[in-house]
Amino acid sequence: MDVARSSVRLGAAKVSIVYRRRKADMTALREEVESAEAEGCDILELMAPVKIEKDENDNAVGLWVQPQMISNVVNGRPAPKKANKEMLLIRSDVIIVAIGQGIKTEYFEVTGIPVKRGTFEAQDTGKVTTSEGIFAGGDCVTGPATVIRAIAAGKVAAANIDEYLGFHHVIETNIDIPRATHDDKLPCGRAEVPMRDAFDRRNDFEPVEKGFSCEEACHESGRCLRCDNFGFGSFRGGRQSRW
């Protein structure tokens, strides 16, 4: 989505996103997909890239795609399979490959770090499964996730590295953290951040969100998720042996 939307802003007359699954199965955030379409990007779903067509000067002139159809559910998502249709050529001036994000695991694998499906294998404590004195956390373990999960993994790893080095520091608080409860909370809708008009924002790289008003910010802060309680609990559980 970042590549497609940036291409629009850089002056591309037409931007098409080729995706081998359905749009509904995209791992991109729904808001990103909707924003990309609002800014003029086309999403060509159930089209699997096969090869790049080039001219006599080795310049890309098109992308051959194989139509797909939906199939059995694999790992929680309907998998695509080859449809009984001929390949299609999508004429193109520029083809950009943007198929996800990941880490360069091969440099770590040669040293014996266990890798599974492109991420390091680590325990809840952050300790890498088969390697003594090595800890890992964040997206390189879980895959793409939230910044909150990455911060929690960093805190857990830091505490256990401290234990591993023999310092045995105890982290404590001098205030009583009340237990989280929903008794005083009524179901409440979420205030969405207002966006700039798509026609305007597609012409620059300025922020696409306008931000909350004071009233909206107060509304959202009233929906507090109690990070003080649940974040603390995650940290304590990650240490396992002692707190």
Backbone as JSON, one array per atom type, in Angstrom:
{
  "sequence": "MDVARSSVRLGAAKVSIVYRRRKADMTALREEVESAEAEGCDILELMAPVKIEKDENDNAVGLWVQPQMISNVVNGRPAPKKANKEMLLIRSDVIIVAIGQGIKTEYFEVTGIPVKRGTFEAQDTGKVTTSEGIFAGGDCVTGPATVIRAIAAGKVAAANIDEYLGFHHVIETNIDIPRATHDDKLPCGRAEVPMRDAFDRRNDFEPVEKGFSCEEACHESGRCLRCDNFGFGSFRGGRQSRW",
  "N": [[0.82, -1.2, 0.0], [1.97, 1.24, 0.74], [3.87, 1.64, -1.31], [2.25, 1.76, -3.59], [0.58, 3.99, -3.06], [2.49, 5.97, -2.8], [3.42, 6.01, -5.4], [1.28, 7.13, -6.76], [1.41, 9.72, -5.74], [3.78, 10.53, -6.81], [3.2, 11.02, -9.38], [2.25, 9.02, -11.15], [0.2, 7.97, -13.81], [-1.61, 5.89, -13.75], [-2.17, 3.4, -11.37], [-1.84, 0.09, -10.46], [-2.53, -2.57, -8.29], [-1.43, -5.76, -8.02], [-2.63, -8.77, -6.86], [-2.54, -12.0, -5.5], [-4.46, -13.19, -3.93], [-7.83, -12.75, -2.59], [-9.16, -9.42, -2.18], [-10.34, -9.19, 0.3], [-8.8, -10.85, 1.82], [-6.41, -9.66, 2.26], [-3.46, -8.84, 4.09], [-2.93, -6.29, 4.74], [-3.87, -3.27, 6.52], [-7.32, -2.53, 6.83], [-8.05, 0.16, 6.61], [-5.88, 1.18, 5.18], [-6.12, -0.08, 2.71], [-8.61, 0.87, 1.83], [-8.02, 3.61, 1.72], [-6.04, 3.67, -0.26], [-7.52, 2.91, -2.5], [-9.33, 5.04, -2.58], [-7.62, 7.06, -3.31], [-7.14, 6.47, -5.9], [-5.93, 4.06, -6.69], [-5.99, 0.9, -8.32], [-7.08, -2.33, -7.42], [-6.19, -5.4, -8.36], [-7.43, -8.25, -7.81], [-6.97, -11.79, -7.06], [-5.02, -12.44, -8.98], [-2.12, -13.8, -9.99], [1.24, -12.91, -10.18], [3.41, -13.84, -12.85], [5.5, -13.56, -14.82], [7.74, -11.01, -16.13], [7.26, -9.0, -18.89], [9.43, -7.89, -21.46], [11.06, -5.46, -23.61], [13.07, -5.17, -26.65], [15.2, -3.79, -25.66], [15.52, -4.55, -23.1], [13.79, -3.3, -21.35], [11.11, -3.1, -19.04], [7.83, -3.83, -20.06], [5.44, -4.87, -19.45], [3.36, -7.0, -17.33], [2.89, -10.37, -16.88], [0.16, -12.21, -15.73], [-1.43, -14.81, -13.87], [-4.7, -15.79, -13.74], [-6.48, -16.53, -10.72], [-8.4, -18.68, -8.52], [-10.55, -18.99, -5.67], [-9.85, -21.24, -2.94], [-9.35, -23.99, -0.68], [-9.35, -23.38, 2.89], [-6.42, -22.37, 4.44], [-4.26, -22.17, 7.12], [-6.03, -20.35, 8.33], [-6.83, -18.64, 6.3], [-8.54, -18.39, 3.17], [-7.07, -20.17, 0.6], [-5.56, -19.36, -2.57], [-5.91, -20.84, -5.86], [-4.74, -22.0, -9.04], [-6.64, -20.85, -11.72], [-8.66, -22.14, -14.4], [-7.92, -20.57, -16.73], [-6.58, -18.43, -19.29], [-3.33, -16.83, -19.23], [-2.88, -13.33, -18.53], [-1.79, -10.23, -19.94], [-0.64, -7.41, -18.45], [-0.2, -4.26, -19.43], [2.55, -2.18, -18.79], [4.56, 0.56, -17.64], [6.3, 0.85, -15.52], [7.3, -1.51, -13.14], [6.92, -2.48, -9.89], [8.19, -4.42, -7.33], [6.74, -5.41, -4.44], [6.31, -7.25, -2.0], [5.95, -7.67, 0.69], [7.4, -7.64, 4.03], [10.38, -8.43, 5.81], [12.99, -10.14, 7.66], [16.57, -10.51, 7.29], [17.28, -13.52, 7.51], [19.18, -15.41, 6.82], [21.81, -14.77, 7.47], [21.91, -15.18, 10.15], [21.2, -17.82, 10.45], [23.42, -19.32, 9.64], [24.98, -19.23, 11.85], [23.76, -20.87, 13.56], [21.36, -20.05, 14.68], [18.02, -20.82, 15.25], [15.51, -20.83, 12.76], [12.22, -20.38, 11.67], [9.83, -20.38, 9.22], [10.7, -17.85, 8.38], [11.14, -16.37, 10.69], [12.75, -15.92, 13.93], [13.09, -18.61, 16.25], [11.92, -18.42, 19.42], [11.51, -18.48, 23.0], [8.85, -17.7, 25.39], [10.18, -16.19, 27.22], [11.97, -14.79, 25.75], [14.33, -16.0, 25.18], [16.35, -17.45, 22.74], [15.63, -20.49, 21.2], [17.55, -22.73, 20.9], [20.0, -21.66, 21.48], [22.51, -20.58, 23.59], [22.46, -17.83, 25.75], [21.43, -15.98, 23.96], [18.96, -13.73, 22.98], [15.75, -12.78, 21.71], [13.18, -10.74, 20.22], [10.04, -9.14, 19.33], [9.1, -8.14, 15.96], [10.82, -9.85, 14.57], [10.46, -12.26, 15.72], [7.69, -12.72, 16.11], [6.7, -12.04, 13.65], [5.19, -9.5, 11.51], [3.65, -7.26, 13.7], [2.02, -5.47, 16.39], [3.3, -2.35, 17.76], [3.09, -2.3, 20.49], [3.27, -4.98, 21.28], [5.9, -5.46, 20.54], [7.31, -3.74, 22.25], [6.63, -4.9, 24.7], [7.89, -7.39, 24.4], [10.53, -6.54, 24.32], [10.89, -5.57, 26.94], [10.52, -7.9, 28.43], [12.65, -9.49, 27.44], [14.82, -7.9, 28.28], [14.61, -8.07, 31.07], [15.09, -10.81, 31.45], [17.61, -11.1, 30.32], [19.04, -9.67, 32.18], [18.73, -11.41, 34.36], [20.07, -13.63, 33.3], [22.69, -12.69, 33.16], [23.32, -12.68, 35.77], [22.62, -10.68, 37.61], [20.15, -10.35, 38.9], [18.27, -8.31, 39.46], [15.46, -6.78, 40.97], [12.45, -5.62, 39.88], [10.26, -3.25, 40.99], [7.28, -1.6, 42.18], [6.14, 1.31, 43.86], [3.53, 1.9, 44.2], [0.09, 1.06, 44.51], [-1.36, -0.82, 42.16], [-4.52, -0.75, 40.95], [-6.79, -3.44, 40.39], [-7.82, -4.28, 37.1], [-11.02, -3.55, 35.85], [-14.23, -3.9, 34.38], [-16.51, -2.89, 35.34], [-17.23, -0.23, 35.64], [-17.39, 0.68, 33.11], [-19.06, 1.48, 30.2], [-20.24, 0.08, 27.12], [-18.72, 1.53, 24.31], [-18.4, 3.45, 21.38], [-15.71, 3.82, 18.99], [-13.8, 6.7, 18.32], [-13.01, 7.8, 15.16], [-10.07, 8.83, 13.43], [-10.2, 11.79, 11.61], [-9.86, 12.17, 8.06], [-7.92, 13.77, 5.48], [-9.26, 15.08, 2.42], [-9.34, 12.78, -0.26], [-8.74, 13.56, -2.89], [-7.17, 15.81, -2.54], [-5.03, 14.98, -0.86], [-3.65, 13.12, -2.38], [-1.89, 14.46, -3.9], [0.35, 15.27, -2.55], [2.87, 14.75, 0.02], [2.1, 15.23, 2.56], [0.78, 14.71, 5.94], [-1.94, 12.38, 6.01], [-3.92, 12.24, 7.83], [-5.98, 14.23, 9.95], [-5.99, 14.48, 12.69], [-7.15, 14.29, 16.14], [-9.78, 16.25, 17.6], [-9.96, 18.23, 20.64], [-12.19, 17.37, 22.05], [-12.68, 14.87, 20.88], [-10.3, 13.55, 21.51], [-10.46, 13.4, 24.3], [-12.66, 11.77, 24.49], [-11.62, 9.36, 23.42], [-9.54, 8.81, 25.24], [-11.01, 8.11, 27.4], [-11.61, 5.54, 26.88], [-9.66, 3.9, 27.9], [-7.25, 1.3, 27.79], [-6.01, 0.16, 29.92], [-3.12, -0.28, 30.13], [-1.32, -0.21, 32.2], [-2.03, -2.27, 33.88], [-2.43, -4.63, 32.27], [-0.13, -4.65, 30.68], [1.86, -4.89, 32.63], [1.18, -7.39, 33.59], [1.75, -9.02, 31.4], [4.49, -8.7, 31.24], [5.32, -9.84, 33.67], [4.52, -12.48, 33.33], [6.16, -13.19, 31.24], [8.63, -13.45, 32.39], [8.52, -15.76, 33.79], [10.05, -17.64, 35.73], [10.61, -16.09, 38.07], [9.68, -13.04, 39.71]],
  "CA": [[0.0, 0.0, 0.0], [2.86, 2.41, 0.77], [4.47, 1.81, -2.63], [1.2, 2.17, -4.53], [0.13, 5.35, -2.75], [3.6, 6.87, -3.12], [3.48, 6.12, -6.86], [0.26, 8.11, -7.13], [1.9, 11.05, -5.37], [4.92, 10.86, -7.66], [2.73, 11.39, -10.71], [1.83, 7.91, -12.01], [-1.13, 8.19, -14.38], [-2.46, 4.76, -13.35], [-1.48, 2.48, -10.47], [-2.58, -1.15, -10.23], [-1.95, -3.48, -7.3], [-1.73, -7.13, -8.41], [-2.62, -9.58, -5.64], [-2.98, -13.34, -5.87], [-5.62, -13.57, -3.13], [-8.92, -11.78, -2.64], [-8.92, -8.2, -1.43], [-10.78, -9.43, 1.67], [-7.79, -11.65, 2.52], [-5.17, -8.91, 2.38], [-2.96, -8.62, 5.45], [-2.85, -4.84, 4.97], [-4.96, -2.73, 7.3], [-8.48, -2.17, 6.02], [-8.0, 1.59, 6.34], [-4.9, 1.43, 4.14], [-6.68, -0.54, 1.44], [-9.66, 1.82, 1.45], [-7.38, 4.89, 1.38], [-5.37, 3.5, -1.54], [-8.55, 2.94, -3.54], [-9.88, 6.39, -2.64], [-6.64, 7.9, -3.98], [-7.09, 6.12, -7.32], [-5.25, 2.79, -6.98], [-6.82, -0.25, -8.64], [-6.64, -3.59, -6.84], [-6.51, -6.53, -9.23], [-7.37, -9.42, -6.94], [-6.93, -13.12, -7.66], [-4.11, -12.42, -10.12], [-0.78, -14.16, -9.52], [2.31, -12.54, -11.11], [4.14, -14.98, -13.41], [6.76, -13.1, -15.4], [7.76, -9.65, -16.64], [7.5, -8.87, -20.34], [10.39, -6.82, -21.74], [11.27, -5.18, -25.02], [14.4, -5.53, -27.15], [16.21, -3.07, -24.88], [15.41, -5.07, -21.72], [12.92, -2.46, -20.52], [9.84, -3.75, -18.71], [6.69, -3.27, -20.78], [4.19, -5.48, -18.99], [3.42, -8.07, -16.34], [2.0, -11.5, -17.14], [-0.47, -12.71, -14.51], [-2.28, -15.99, -14.01], [-5.92, -15.71, -12.92], [-6.63, -17.51, -9.65], [-9.72, -18.82, -7.93], [-10.43, -19.26, -4.25], [-9.8, -22.68, -2.67], [-9.51, -24.4, 0.71], [-8.79, -22.53, 3.93], [-5.12, -22.81, 4.94], [-3.77, -21.24, 8.14], [-7.02, -19.34, 8.64], [-7.21, -17.82, 5.15], [-8.79, -19.16, 1.95], [-5.91, -20.15, -0.3], [-5.89, -19.29, -4.0], [-5.37, -21.87, -6.72], [-4.75, -21.62, -10.44], [-7.91, -20.99, -12.41], [-8.54, -22.67, -15.75], [-8.01, -19.42, -17.62], [-5.3, -18.07, -19.89], [-2.61, -15.71, -18.61], [-3.19, -12.01, -19.05], [-0.67, -9.3, -19.94], [-0.98, -6.06, -17.99], [0.79, -3.34, -19.97], [3.1, -1.35, -17.71], [5.81, 1.31, -17.86], [7.14, 0.58, -14.36], [6.81, -2.6, -12.29], [7.58, -2.44, -8.58], [7.93, -5.63, -6.53], [6.57, -5.08, -3.02], [5.54, -8.43, -1.59], [5.97, -7.86, 2.13], [8.6, -7.22, 4.74], [10.93, -9.52, 6.6], [14.37, -9.96, 8.13], [17.56, -11.32, 6.57], [17.56, -14.6, 8.46], [20.25, -16.32, 6.4], [23.05, -14.43, 8.15], [21.83, -15.73, 11.5], [21.09, -19.27, 10.37], [24.74, -19.94, 9.52], [25.57, -19.3, 13.19], [23.0, -21.83, 14.36], [20.11, -19.51, 15.2], [16.9, -21.52, 14.61], [14.57, -20.0, 12.02], [11.05, -21.11, 11.17], [8.95, -19.53, 8.41], [11.22, -16.5, 8.26], [11.31, -15.69, 11.99], [13.54, -16.67, 14.9], [12.35, -19.39, 17.25], [12.27, -17.97, 20.76], [10.54, -18.8, 24.04], [8.15, -16.54, 25.94], [11.16, -15.4, 27.97], [12.83, -14.1, 24.81], [15.53, -16.8, 24.91], [16.33, -18.2, 21.48], [15.38, -21.88, 21.61], [18.69, -23.65, 21.02], [21.25, -20.9, 21.56], [22.77, -20.09, 24.93], [22.81, -16.43, 25.92], [20.92, -15.15, 22.87], [17.55, -13.4, 23.18], [15.15, -12.09, 20.57], [11.78, -10.36, 20.44], [9.51, -8.21, 18.34], [8.66, -8.67, 14.68], [11.7, -10.92, 14.09], [9.97, -13.5, 16.33], [6.25, -12.88, 15.9], [6.26, -11.54, 12.36], [4.63, -8.15, 11.66], [2.64, -7.15, 14.76], [1.88, -4.11, 16.9], [4.43, -1.81, 18.5], [2.9, -2.66, 21.89], [3.82, -6.32, 21.47], [7.34, -5.36, 20.43], [7.79, -3.13, 23.49], [6.5, -5.91, 25.75], [8.94, -8.39, 24.19], [11.8, -5.93, 24.71], [10.95, -5.52, 28.4], [10.7, -9.28, 28.9], [14.02, -9.9, 27.12], [15.74, -7.14, 29.13], [14.56, -8.64, 32.42], [15.71, -12.12, 31.47], [19.04, -10.92, 30.1], [19.54, -9.27, 33.49], [18.83, -12.64, 35.14], [21.1, -14.49, 32.7], [24.01, -12.14, 33.5], [23.54, -12.9, 37.19], [22.41, -9.5, 38.44], [18.97, -10.63, 39.72], [17.59, -7.1, 39.89], [14.02, -6.93, 41.16], [11.72, -4.41, 39.49], [9.08, -3.14, 41.84], [6.6, -0.32, 42.14], [5.74, 1.73, 45.21], [2.11, 2.26, 44.2], [-0.82, -0.07, 44.39], [-2.07, -0.77, 40.88], [-5.83, -1.39, 41.12], [-7.13, -4.46, 39.41], [-8.64, -3.79, 36.0], [-12.41, -4.0, 35.89], [-15.1, -3.27, 33.38], [-17.77, -2.57, 36.01], [-17.58, 1.19, 35.48], [-17.25, 1.01, 31.71], [-20.16, 1.15, 29.32], [-19.81, -0.07, 25.73], [-18.54, 2.86, 23.71], [-17.82, 3.43, 20.04], [-14.38, 4.41, 18.82], [-13.73, 7.9, 17.48], [-12.06, 7.6, 14.08], [-9.31, 10.02, 13.06], [-10.67, 12.33, 10.32], [-8.87, 12.15, 7.0], [-8.0, 14.79, 4.44], [-9.93, 14.65, 1.2], [-8.45, 11.96, -1.08], [-8.32, 14.31, -4.07], [-6.12, 16.73, -2.12], [-3.87, 14.31, -0.26], [-2.93, 12.32, -3.37], [-0.97, 15.34, -4.61], [1.49, 15.66, -1.72], [3.28, 13.78, 1.03], [1.72, 15.72, 3.88], [-0.01, 13.72, 6.67], [-3.28, 12.17, 5.47], [-4.86, 12.35, 8.95], [-6.08, 15.57, 10.51], [-5.82, 14.44, 14.14], [-8.35, 14.44, 16.97], [-10.08, 17.48, 18.31], [-9.86, 18.03, 22.09], [-13.35, 16.59, 22.47], [-12.49, 13.49, 20.43], [-9.19, 12.98, 22.28], [-10.98, 13.08, 25.62], [-13.52, 10.6, 24.31], [-10.8, 8.17, 23.25], [-8.8, 8.52, 26.47], [-11.95, 7.46, 28.3], [-11.67, 4.12, 26.53], [-8.34, 3.41, 28.28], [-7.11, -0.16, 27.76], [-5.32, -0.25, 31.14], [-1.79, -0.83, 29.88], [-0.61, -0.35, 33.47], [-2.36, -3.58, 34.44], [-2.2, -5.75, 31.37], [1.27, -4.65, 30.28], [2.57, -5.43, 33.78], [0.9, -8.83, 33.66], [2.48, -9.68, 30.32], [5.89, -8.67, 31.62], [5.54, -10.79, 34.74], [4.39, -13.82, 32.78], [7.29, -13.47, 30.38], [9.81, -13.83, 33.16], [8.24, -17.14, 34.16], [10.57, -18.25, 36.94], [10.49, -15.24, 39.23], [9.42, -11.65, 39.43]],
  "C": [[0.87, 1.26, 0.0], [3.43, 2.69, -0.62], [3.44, 2.33, -3.62], [0.79, 3.63, -4.3], [1.24, 6.37, -3.02], [3.7, 7.07, -4.63], [2.46, 7.12, -7.37], [0.78, 9.52, -6.9], [3.07, 11.48, -6.24], [4.51, 11.06, -9.12], [2.32, 10.27, -11.62], [0.41, 8.15, -12.5], [-2.11, 7.1, -13.96], [-1.63, 3.82, -12.5], [-2.38, 1.28, -10.2], [-1.81, -2.02, -9.25], [-2.38, -4.89, -7.67], [-1.57, -8.02, -7.18], [-3.23, -10.95, -5.93], [-4.16, -13.86, -5.05], [-6.75, -12.57, -3.36], [-8.54, -10.54, -1.83], [-9.29, -8.4, 0.04], [-9.74, -10.18, 2.49], [-6.47, -10.93, 2.69], [-4.77, -8.75, 3.84], [-2.78, -7.13, 5.75], [-4.04, -4.38, 5.8], [-6.1, -2.3, 6.39], [-8.45, -0.69, 5.64], [-7.01, 1.92, 5.23], [-5.43, 1.05, 2.76], [-7.72, 0.45, 0.94], [-9.07, 3.16, 1.03], [-6.7, 4.8, 0.02], [-6.39, 3.56, -2.68], [-9.14, 4.35, -3.7], [-8.94, 7.33, -3.39], [-6.42, 7.51, -5.44], [-6.38, 4.84, -7.67], [-6.29, 1.7, -7.3], [-6.23, -1.49, -7.96], [-7.13, -4.73, -7.72], [-6.34, -7.81, -8.42], [-7.42, -10.72, -7.73], [-6.16, -13.12, -8.99], [-2.69, -12.69, -9.61], [0.28, -13.74, -10.55], [3.09, -13.77, -11.56], [5.5, -14.55, -13.94], [6.6, -11.69, -15.93], [8.06, -9.68, -18.14], [8.45, -7.7, -20.56], [10.55, -6.63, -23.24], [12.7, -5.53, -25.42], [15.52, -4.82, -26.41], [16.19, -3.46, -23.4], [14.64, -4.14, -20.8], [11.61, -3.2, -20.26], [8.7, -3.04, -19.45], [5.37, -3.88, -20.32], [4.43, -6.59, -17.99], [2.4, -9.15, -16.72], [1.46, -12.03, -15.81], [-1.35, -13.91, -14.85], [-3.52, -15.83, -13.13], [-6.01, -16.86, -11.92], [-8.11, -17.66, -9.29], [-9.55, -19.25, -6.48], [-10.53, -20.76, -4.0], [-9.97, -22.93, -1.17], [-8.86, -23.42, 1.68], [-7.49, -23.15, 4.46], [-4.61, -21.75, 5.9], [-4.72, -20.07, 8.37], [-7.45, -18.46, 7.49], [-7.5, -18.72, 3.96], [-7.6, -19.05, 1.0], [-6.36, -20.03, -1.75], [-5.33, -20.5, -4.73], [-5.53, -21.42, -8.17], [-6.1, -21.87, -11.08], [-7.67, -21.49, -13.83], [-8.8, -21.55, -16.77], [-6.63, -19.1, -18.16], [-4.66, -16.9, -19.13], [-2.99, -14.41, -19.3], [-1.93, -11.14, -18.99], [-1.18, -7.92, -19.53], [0.12, -5.12, -18.47], [1.24, -2.36, -18.89], [4.35, -0.62, -18.17], [6.81, 1.01, -16.74], [6.49, -0.54, -13.55], [7.61, -2.59, -11.0], [7.2, -3.69, -7.8], [7.89, -5.23, -5.06], [5.68, -6.16, -2.42], [5.58, -8.67, -0.08], [7.25, -7.35, 2.76], [9.09, -8.37, 5.61], [12.35, -9.2, 7.01], [15.29, -10.87, 7.32], [18.04, -12.44, 7.49], [18.79, -15.43, 8.1], [21.56, -16.04, 7.11], [23.08, -15.0, 9.57], [21.8, -17.26, 11.48], [22.45, -19.95, 10.31], [25.44, -20.03, 10.87], [24.8, -20.22, 14.11], [21.73, -21.31, 14.97], [18.94, -20.2, 14.5], [15.9, -20.56, 13.99], [13.44, -20.87, 11.5], [10.12, -20.13, 10.47], [9.38, -18.07, 8.45], [11.38, -15.73, 9.55], [12.13, -16.57, 12.93], [12.62, -17.45, 15.84], [12.83, -19.0, 18.64], [11.15, -18.32, 21.73], [9.84, -17.52, 24.5], [9.09, -15.63, 26.72], [12.04, -14.57, 27.06], [14.07, -14.9, 24.45], [15.36, -17.57, 23.6], [16.45, -19.68, 21.81], [16.64, -22.7, 21.86], [20.03, -22.95, 21.2], [21.42, -20.28, 22.94], [23.13, -18.61, 24.91], [22.34, -15.52, 24.8], [19.41, -14.98, 23.05], [17.03, -12.64, 21.96], [13.7, -11.76, 20.9], [11.33, -9.38, 19.38], [9.14, -8.9, 17.05], [9.54, -9.81, 14.17], [11.33, -12.26, 14.71], [8.5, -13.74, 15.98], [5.82, -12.65, 14.45], [5.65, -10.16, 12.57], [3.51, -8.11, 12.68], [2.61, -5.7, 15.23], [3.12, -3.67, 17.66], [4.31, -2.16, 19.98], [3.49, -4.04, 22.18], [5.34, -6.29, 21.4], [7.95, -4.77, 21.69], [7.73, -4.14, 24.63], [7.6, -6.96, 25.63], [10.3, -7.83, 24.59], [11.97, -5.88, 26.22], [11.2, -6.91, 28.98], [12.14, -9.74, 28.65], [15.02, -9.19, 28.03], [15.79, -7.73, 30.53], [15.28, -9.98, 32.47], [17.19, -12.09, 31.11], [19.71, -10.53, 31.41], [19.73, -10.5, 34.39], [19.97, -13.51, 34.63], [22.5, -14.03, 33.07], [24.3, -12.21, 34.99], [23.3, -11.72, 38.09], [21.18, -9.64, 39.34], [18.33, -9.35, 40.27], [16.09, -7.37, 39.98], [13.36, -5.59, 40.81], [10.44, -4.34, 40.31], [8.49, -1.74, 41.72], [6.13, 0.03, 43.55], [4.29, 2.22, 45.24], [1.29, 1.0, 44.01], [-1.61, 0.08, 43.09], [-3.42, -1.48, 41.05], [-6.1, -2.4, 40.02], [-8.05, -3.86, 38.34], [-10.05, -4.37, 36.1], [-13.21, -3.26, 34.84], [-16.42, -2.82, 34.01], [-18.21, -1.13, 35.77], [-17.47, 1.64, 34.02], [-18.47, 0.56, 30.93], [-19.63, 0.96, 27.9], [-19.8, 1.27, 25.02], [-17.88, 2.73, 22.35], [-16.49, 4.15, 19.99], [-14.45, 5.63, 17.91], [-12.65, 7.68, 16.43], [-11.36, 8.93, 13.74], [-9.8, 10.53, 11.71], [-9.53, 12.41, 9.32], [-9.03, 13.36, 6.08], [-8.69, 14.21, 3.22], [-8.93, 13.93, 0.3], [-7.92, 12.72, -2.29], [-7.17, 15.25, -3.74], [-4.87, 15.99, -1.67], [-3.06, 13.51, -1.27], [-1.89, 13.16, -4.11], [0.24, 15.75, -3.78], [1.81, 14.55, -0.73], [3.02, 14.29, 2.45], [0.89, 14.64, 4.6], [-1.43, 13.62, 6.1], [-4.34, 12.3, 6.57], [-4.84, 13.76, 9.53], [-5.82, 15.59, 12.02], [-7.12, 14.67, 14.87], [-8.54, 15.88, 17.43], [-9.93, 17.19, 19.8], [-11.0, 17.14, 22.58], [-13.17, 15.11, 22.09], [-11.38, 12.81, 21.2], [-9.65, 12.59, 23.68], [-11.88, 11.85, 25.56], [-12.69, 9.32, 24.22], [-10.04, 7.8, 24.52], [-9.7, 7.88, 27.51], [-12.13, 5.99, 28.03], [-10.35, 3.43, 26.87], [-8.3, 1.89, 28.35], [-6.34, -0.7, 28.96], [-3.99, -0.96, 30.87], [-1.01, -1.04, 31.18], [-0.84, -1.73, 34.06], [-1.96, -4.7, 33.49], [-0.77, -5.79, 30.86], [2.14, -5.24, 31.37], [2.4, -6.93, 33.84], [1.65, -9.6, 32.59], [3.97, -9.78, 30.66], [6.17, -9.75, 32.66], [5.47, -12.22, 34.22], [5.58, -14.19, 31.93], [8.53, -13.87, 31.13], [9.72, -15.26, 33.66], [8.74, -17.53, 35.56], [10.42, -17.37, 38.18], [10.2, -13.82, 38.8], [10.05, -10.8, 40.51]]
}
